[in-house]
Amino acid sequence: MSKKLESILERYESLNEMMLKPDVISNITEYQKYAKEVADLSETVEKYKELKKYQQEKLDAELIYDAESDADMKELLYEEVKQLKQKIEVCEGELKLLLIPKDPDDDKNVIVEIRAGAGGEEAALFAYELYRMYVNYADKNRWKSEEISSNATELGGIKEVTFSISGKSVYGKMKYESGVHRVQRVPETESQGRIQTSTATVAVLPEAQDVEVKIEEKDLKVDTYRSSGAGGQHVNKTESCIRMTHIPTGIVVTCQDERSQIKNREKALKVLKSRLYDFYNTEYRKEYDENRKSQIGTGDRSERIRTYNFPQGRITDHRISFTLYSLENFLNGDIGEMIEALAIADKEAKLLNEEN
């Protein structure tokens, strides 16, 4: 580990020197590339410097201990060495986690798709609550969320909704939300007071860049149609909605959020690229299924990942057996503690996988 850390430190110092050169400063693209790499390495470098500091202090204290003859001083030095050993162990553990290869998609924006599952109107209402939860979470992180398409129900629920979230390291946090979410509660329409179980599925896709996914025009079938929702004369007269089909994979994307057919086409294409990027990545990951099982962030979307129990005010994530009793705040977007617990568990699982 020390050799790897030394090479990271050398690279970090070399990058900082390069960023001071006039030709790099004048080249915005190159400067930004180096600045990003410096930012990515900075936490590891700072932790490594902290480790080296504790190691040197321990070595100095041990030398003084060996030369010291006073019993009281030797006892104090012994305690100091003991504390420094503990600090070194903590630093080494943190550095092991920092050295785990980073998911290249973590810095990307995301496309989120939520669909009502089993449970009829109650599932649609729950799907809307999940959508609202993620929008609030995005606001708390100062990310930008934008609806792409939705299919609402008469009682205020949603059969399905697709939206984007953009900001710093969005996928790195949101990727843990993919899967089946289950709600247990008494619906407002239930006169007998019986608890009903409903579900909604969440898919979080990293937003694909143009260089990552190339779509040939001949592989696309694009249909236009009129919106089926409210909208008066505009809906009746303008075929602004887009249905885009990728012929080789059969993936279909619809978008009717904008009044402009051109804008809806742009949004639909963005979603399609992200779905294709995820599709091909999933096919690739299947070849490494055993390794994939140890990674919390890339689980099967058919897997039930979380239960929202209203009578108990409880949220339980089944992947890590982690429970919170703050359901109202959670649904208002305070999901950071859960995501942090999932991220830590994911890193620990990957570390264990690497060691084995």
Buried (B, 14 or more C-beta within 10 A) or exposed (E): EEEEBEEBBEBBEEBBEBBEEEEBEEEEEBBEEBBEBBEEBEEBBEBBEBBBBBBEBBEBBBEBBEEBEEEEEBEBBBEBBEBBEEBBEBBBEBBBBBBBEEBEBBBBBBBBBBBBBEBBBBBBBBBBBBBBBBBBBBEEBEBEBEEBBBBBBEEEBBBBBBBBBBBEEBBBBBBBBBBBBBBBBBBEEEEEEEEBBBBBBBBBBBBBEEEBBEBEEEEBEEEEEBBEEEBEEEBEEBEBBBBBBBEEEEBBBBBBBBBEBEBBBEBBBBBBBBBBBBBBBEEEEEEEEEEBEBBBBBBEBEEEBBBBBBEEBBBBBBBBEBBBEBBEEBBBBBBEEBBEBBBBBBBBBBBEBEEE
